[in-house]
Amino acid sequence: MIVYDNRIEMIPFRKISEMKGFLKGIGTSVEREPDRINCTSILPTGLVFCE
């Protein structure tokens, strides 16, 4: 994990498939400012879908 451009970036050291479920139970609801894009879906490939 590193701090970059005023945010936290997580850089995996393992394959994504090996990391499935490692954050089980973490809260995912975050209040966002109205001008932010809506990223709500994680695709099976692990990519995030934004509207």
Helices and strands as residue ranges (DSSP letters): E 2-4, E 7-9, G 16-19, E 39-42, E 48-50
